[in-house]
């Protein structure tokens, strides 16, 4: 499994964009397809809402990839 850390710039990031920004999806649209196909979990639960607001402290998994979401630096 590969581990990634993503630092927020604001309060949250939408799930489909997180996949894009972390380099796991080529575009936000591709990220939406991954979510719609039930391939993504947030904190261990399959998430089907493409624009789910992912916040600091949450863990997103997609296949063998895991993203830890970190809070914004002040």
RAWOBEL-V130721 format. One record per pair of residues at least 4 apart in sequence whose ideal C-beta (glycine too) atoms are under 6 Angstrom apart, sorted by sequence separation. I is the first residue (numbers start at 1). J is the second residue. D is the distance in whole Angstrom. If there is no record, write none. Layout:
((I & J & D) (I & J & D))
This chain:
((13 & 17 & 6) (17 & 21 & 6) (18 & 22 & 6) (26 & 30 & 5) (41 & 45 & 6) (54 & 58 & 5) (13 & 18 & 5) (19 & 24 & 5) (20 & 25 & 5) (25 & 30 & 4) (34 & 39 & 5) (35 & 40 & 5) (41 & 46 & 5) (42 & 47 & 4) (47 & 52 & 5) (61 & 66 & 5) (19 & 25 & 4) (25 & 31 & 4) (34 & 40 & 6) (40 & 47 & 6) (60 & 67 & 4) (20 & 28 & 5) (38 & 46 & 5) (59 & 68 & 6) (17 & 28 & 5) (20 & 31 & 5) (58 & 69 & 5) (16 & 28 & 5) (19 & 31 & 4) (56 & 69 & 6) (16 & 31 & 4) (35 & 50 & 5) (43 & 58 & 6) (54 & 69 & 6) (56 & 71 & 4) (6 & 22 & 6) (16 & 32 & 5) (42 & 58 & 6) (43 & 59 & 6) (4 & 22 & 5) (32 & 50 & 4) (42 & 60 & 5) (16 & 35 & 6) (15 & 35 & 6) (41 & 61 & 5) (40 & 62 & 5) (16 & 50 & 5) (18 & 54 & 5) (14 & 51 & 4) (15 & 52 & 4) (24 & 62 & 5) (15 & 54 & 6) (12 & 53 & 4) (13 & 54 & 5) (24 & 65 & 6) (12 & 54 & 6) (12 & 55 & 5) (22 & 67 & 5) (8 & 56 & 6) (6 & 67 & 5) (1 & 64 & 5) (2 & 65 & 5) (3 & 66 & 5) (4 & 67 & 5) (5 & 68 & 5) (6 & 69 & 5) (7 & 70 & 5) (9 & 72 & 6) (8 & 72 & 5) (1 & 66 & 6) (5 & 70 & 6))
